Amino acid sequence: MTVRIAVLTVSDRASRGEYEDLGGPAAKAWLERVISSPAEIAIHVIPDGIESVRDTLVRLCDEDGVDLVLTTGGTGPSPRDLTPEAMKEVLEKELPGFGELMRKVSLEQVPTAILSRQTAGTRGKTLIVNLPGKPGSIDICLTAVFPAIPFCLDLIGAGRIDTRDEILKAFRPSK
């Protein structure tokens, strides 16, 4: 069975074509390198804002039935950075440990990581994880949190993801 993954870039400028989306392709390339099981990965680019992010997340989860949504961008303190606010309207269960770990590993790289407001959570059988927008930061954050993602998907009844153990070993408790 093929797992369905959506990478959602949240950026006013990228959605208008004024700025090249680097975050979405970086997240997709990371996933393609790490995941060994069949996966369909689609990139979507939308403007910042509570309504645009909320409505797209609801559609991806409820109508499109994706298993995993990775957002990039919109998690800083700027006035238009509203991804966490949209997440609050979408999530059924918040998983704050994802954001805590991403901030921890990012702080080892740059002091401004403390400004990030990433979180994660579930809606039905979909896991949603907020990532930063910069490709290097996406790599650092995904490497930190992804070992827990396959088991989380198992727990919520989503599609199964297996990883290339030589690159990144997913953690699943022994039975």
C-alpha positions in Angstrom: 0.0 0.0 0.0 1.3 3.4 -0.9 1.5 6.0 1.8 0.2 9.5 0.8 2.3 12.5 1.9 1.6 16.2 1.3 4.3 18.8 1.7 2.6 22.2 2.2 4.7 25.3 1.7 3.1 28.3 3.4 4.4 31.5 1.8 2.8 34.6 0.4 5.7 35.3 -1.9 6.1 31.7 -3.2 2.4 31.4 -3.8 2.5 34.5 -5.9 5.5 33.3 -7.8 7.8 36.1 -6.5 10.0 33.7 -4.6 11.1 30.2 -5.5 9.8 27.5 -3.1 12.9 25.9 -1.7 11.3 24.3 1.4 8.8 22.0 -0.3 11.3 20.5 -2.7 13.8 20.1 0.1 11.3 18.2 2.2 10.3 16.0 -0.7 13.9 15.2 -1.6 14.6 14.3 2.1 11.6 12.0 2.2 12.5 10.3 -1.1 16.1 9.7 0.2 14.9 8.2 3.6 11.6 6.3 2.9 12.0 2.8 1.5 8.3 1.9 1.2 6.0 3.1 -1.6 5.1 6.8 -1.1 3.2 9.3 -3.2 4.5 12.8 -2.3 2.8 16.0 -3.5 3.9 19.6 -3.0 1.3 22.3 -2.5 2.2 26.0 -2.2 -0.4 28.3 -0.5 -0.3 31.9 0.9 0.2 32.6 4.6 -2.9 33.1 6.7 -5.1 31.2 9.1 -7.9 30.5 6.6 -5.7 29.4 3.8 -3.7 27.0 6.0 -6.7 25.8 7.9 -8.8 25.1 4.9 -6.0 23.3 3.0 -5.1 21.1 6.0 -8.8 20.1 6.5 -9.1 19.3 2.8 -5.8 17.2 2.8 -6.9 15.3 5.9 -10.6 14.9 5.5 -11.2 14.8 1.7 -7.9 13.7 0.2 -7.1 11.3 3.0 -3.3 11.9 3.2 -1.4 10.0 5.9 1.2 12.7 6.6 1.3 16.4 6.0 4.6 18.3 6.4 4.2 22.1 6.4 7.1 24.4 5.8 7.0 28.1 6.8 4.7 30.3 8.7 6.0 29.4 12.1 7.9 32.5 13.1 6.9 35.7 14.9 6.2 37.8 11.8 2.6 39.2 11.5 1.7 36.9 8.6 3.3 33.7 10.2 0.0 32.1 11.3 0.6 28.4 10.7 0.4 27.5 14.4 -2.8 29.4 14.8 -4.3 27.5 11.9 -3.1 24.2 13.4 -5.0 25.0 16.6 -8.2 25.1 14.6 -7.4 21.8 12.8 -5.8 19.4 15.2 -7.7 16.9 17.3 -4.6 16.0 19.3 -1.6 18.1 19.7 1.8 16.4 19.9 4.0 19.2 21.3 7.1 17.0 21.7 7.8 17.4 18.0 8.1 21.2 18.2 10.1 20.9 21.4 12.7 18.5 19.8 12.9 20.6 16.6 13.6 23.7 18.6 16.2 21.9 20.7 18.2 20.6 17.7 17.8 23.9 15.8 19.1 25.8 18.8 22.3 23.9 18.5 22.7 25.5 15.1 21.3 29.1 15.5 20.2 31.2 18.4 17.1 32.4 16.5 15.6 28.9 16.6 13.9 30.0 19.8 11.6 32.2 17.7 10.1 29.1 16.0 6.6 28.0 16.9 6.5 24.6 15.2 4.1 22.0 16.5 2.5 18.7 15.4 -0.6 16.8 15.9 -3.2 14.5 14.5 -6.5 14.9 12.7 -8.3 11.6 12.1 -5.8 9.3 10.5 -3.4 12.1 9.5 -0.3 13.3 11.2 0.6 17.0 10.6 4.1 18.3 11.4 5.2 21.9 11.1 8.7 22.4 9.8 10.8 25.5 9.3 11.1 26.9 5.8 14.8 26.8 5.1 16.1 23.6 3.5 19.0 23.2 6.0 16.7 23.6 8.9 14.2 21.1 7.3 16.9 18.5 7.1 18.0 19.0 10.8 14.4 18.9 12.0 13.2 15.9 10.0 16.3 14.0 11.0 15.5 14.6 14.6 11.7 13.8 14.6 11.3 11.3 11.8 12.3 8.2 13.8 9.0 8.6 15.7 6.8 9.3 12.7 6.3 5.8 11.3 5.2 4.4 14.7 2.9 7.4 15.2 1.3 6.7 11.8 0.8 3.0 13.0 -0.9 4.2 16.2 -3.4 6.5 14.4 -4.2 3.9 11.7 -2.5 5.8 8.8 -0.4 4.2 6.1 2.8 2.4 6.9 6.2 4.0 6.3 9.4 2.1 6.3 12.8 3.8 6.2 16.2 3.0 4.9 17.9 1.9 8.1 21.3 2.8 6.9 20.1 6.4 6.5 17.6 6.8 9.4 16.2 4.0 11.6 12.6 4.4 12.5 11.7 3.3 16.0 9.0 0.8 16.6 8.7 -0.9 20.0 9.4 -4.6 20.0 6.3 -6.7 20.3 
